[in-house]
């Protein structure tokens, strides 16, 4: 990882990944999803003179690790950003029968490429899925993958945004209606966490308590879970059974380093 002064001087940033980094479900003013990576870019740009910070977001929803490595990693060598965030492998881990040890090996091979092409690389661990219907059964697999990611970061000098330890995202308000993608406030919390991981001072605490709210009754929770399963879970499972991806025919929203 670059030293503190180097990090504060970042002039360009490229974000790689899937729907998490593309920014679903955080609609921007132009109708394109924003997300934590766009928000992090804004925080970094604030530290530079106007027009002196460039940003690319190559992430595309639904992408598996090998697709990200094939489509996005080579672009980093081409555009040469100071900073790369590389958050990948989550869609692989969610697939039945996936091996987190094997996925981590492929992830580290990509990190080695990125370290040669960019000054600073930040990676993200997976979220803790306790309490999340269906996904809670994958918690052990995600934890194993996270252990590998932390070791990869240590071996290769990467910064880590530890999403597993981010308690704020255990609140339902951190997630959109589909419970698979962050809400705008959830994306903001992750952006603050990533900035901290880079040594960037931030005014807000990513784990600040949420405002007090109405606690739903068990009956209300059951109704919400049934509605969620019908509207989001079953279509999501169906796409996987058919071998389809939400990212089919979707292109990167910001494929070049452009001024913010």
N, C-alpha and C positions, 0 to 999 in steps of 0.2 A: 504494500500500500504506500502511496506517495506520502511525503511528510505534510504536516498541517498547512504550511505556507503554500505549498504547491497546490493543494486541494482548493484553498481559498482563491487561487488564481485561475481556475478552470475557465476556458473560453469556448468550449464546444462539448456537446454531449449527444450520444446516440443511445436510444433505448431499444433493447431486443427482447422478444418474448411472444406471448400469446394474448388472450383477451384481457388478462390481468394488467398487462402493461399497455395494451392498446387503449384501455380506459373504460370498458363497459362497466357499469351503467352510469356514467358521469357526463351528461350532455353538456357540451360547450355552447357558447353563444352563436357559433356558426353552424350548429346542427351536427357537428362531428364530435364524437366522444373525446373528452379531455383525459381525465384520469390522473393517477398519482405521478406518473412520469412527466406529463405536461406541467403539473403543479411543481414538481421538483425543478424542472427546467426554469420555471418562473422565479423560484427562490434563488437559483444560481445566477440568473440574468440580472436580478436586482443588485448583485454585487459587482456588476460590470458597468462601464459607461454605456449609454444608449447605443444600441446597434452593434455592440462589441461581444455579443454572445450568440452562438449558433446551435441549433437543436434539430435532431432527426429522430423520428419514431418509426422504426421498422416493424414493430410488433403487429401480428395479425391473429385474430381470434381463432381458436381451435387448433393451432399449430402444435404438433408434437416436437420433441426435442430434435430428432433428425431433420425435420423440415426447417426448423429454426437454424440449425447448423448449416444446412445446404443453401437456404435462401438469404439469411440475414448476416451470418458471421462473415462471409466474404466481403460484404459491403463495408464492414468496419475497416478492413485493410484499405479499401478504396478511398473512403472519406476521411480516415485518420482523425477521429475525435480524441479530445483529451480524456474524456470520461465515457465509459460504457456501463450500462446496467444490464445484466444478463440474468433474467428470471425465467427458467425453463424446466421442463420435466414434470410439471404438475399434471398435465393431461396424460402423460405416460403412466404416472403412478396411479391414476384413477382407473386405468384399464384393468380388466380382470386378468389375473395371472402375471402381472408385471413384477419385475425383480428390481427393487430399489438399488441393490448393489450394482447391477449391470447398467442401469440408467445413470448412476453416478459416475461410472467409468467413462461413459460417453460424454457426460457433462464436463468432466475434468479435461478431456481431450480438447473440447471447445474452449475452455478457459485458457489453456496454454496458447491457443491461437490468438485469443483476444489480448492476452498479456503482451504479445509481441506487437500488436497493432495499436494499442491504446495505453496511455499513461496510467490510468486508474480504472480498475474493474470493481464494480459493486454487484454482489449477488444477494438474492433474497431466499430465506428459508420458507418452507410451507407453513400455512396457518394450522393452528391447533383446531381440529374439527370436533372436539368433544361437544356434545349437545346438538350437533347438526344431524338431522335425520339422514339415514343411509351412509353419509360420509363418515360418521363417527366410527363405523366399523373398519375404516381404513386408517384410523389414527396411528396404529402401530407401524404401518408401512410408511406413512408420512414421517413419523419420528425417526425411523431408520434412515430415510433419505436425508433428512435434516442433519443427522449426525455426520453423514458423508459430506454434505455441503460445507459444514463448519471446518472439517478437516481439509477439504479442498481449498478453502479460503486461507487457512493457516499455511498450507504448503506453498501457495502461489501468491501470497501477499495481496489478497482481495479484501475489500471492505464488505461487511455483512449487515444487511437490514434484517434483523431477527423477528420475523412476523409471528413465529410461534409464541414468543414472550410478550407480544403486544396485547395487553389485556383489554384495551378499548374495543377490539373487534369481536369480543365475546358478547357485546351488546347487539341486539337485533337491529338497531338503528344504523349499525356500520355496514349493513348489507341491503342490497336492492331486493325487490320482490322475489326474484328467482333464487335468492339465498346462495348463489354461486358466484356472484359478482358484487363488488363493493358499491355502496351508495356514495354520493358526492362527499359526504362527511367522512366516510370510511377511507376514500382515496386521499383526502386531505391528511388524515392521521398517518397513513403510510408515507406520504410525501415528507412529512415532518420527521418521521423515523429515519427515512433514507438520508435526509439532510444531516441529521445528527450522526449517522454512521459515517458520513464523509467529513465530520468535524466542522460542519457549518452551523453556527449559532442560529437558533430559531426562537421566536418570541412565544410560541405556544408549546405546551407539553403534549406529545402525541397520545399519552395515556391519561390525559386529564379526565376527571369524572364527567359522565354525561348528566344532563339535567334530570331531575326526578320526573318520572312518568308513571302513568297508570300501568299496573302489573296485570296482564290478562289472566283470567281464570282458566282452570284446566279445560273447561268446556270450550272457551274461546280459542285456546291453543289447539285443541283437537280440530275445530272447524278450520282454523288457519292452515294446519298441516294437511288436511284433506284437500283444500282448495289449491295449496301449493303443489301437491303431488299431481293433481289433475292438470294444472296449468303449465308446470315447468318440469317436474321430475319425469313423468311418463314420456313427454316429447324428447327430453335429453337422453333417456335410455333408448328410445326408439332410434334416434340418430346413430347411436353407437352400434346398435344391432344391425343397422343398414349400412354401416361403414361411411356415414355421411359426417360432414363437419360444418359447424356454423360459419367457418371461414372459407368455405368453397366460394370461389369467384370474388373474394374480398382482397383488396390490395392494401399495402402499407399506406397510412394516411399522410406520412411526412417522410418520404424516402431519401431526402437530401438534407444536408446541414444548411438550414436557413436561419437568418437573423430572427430573434424574438423581439 
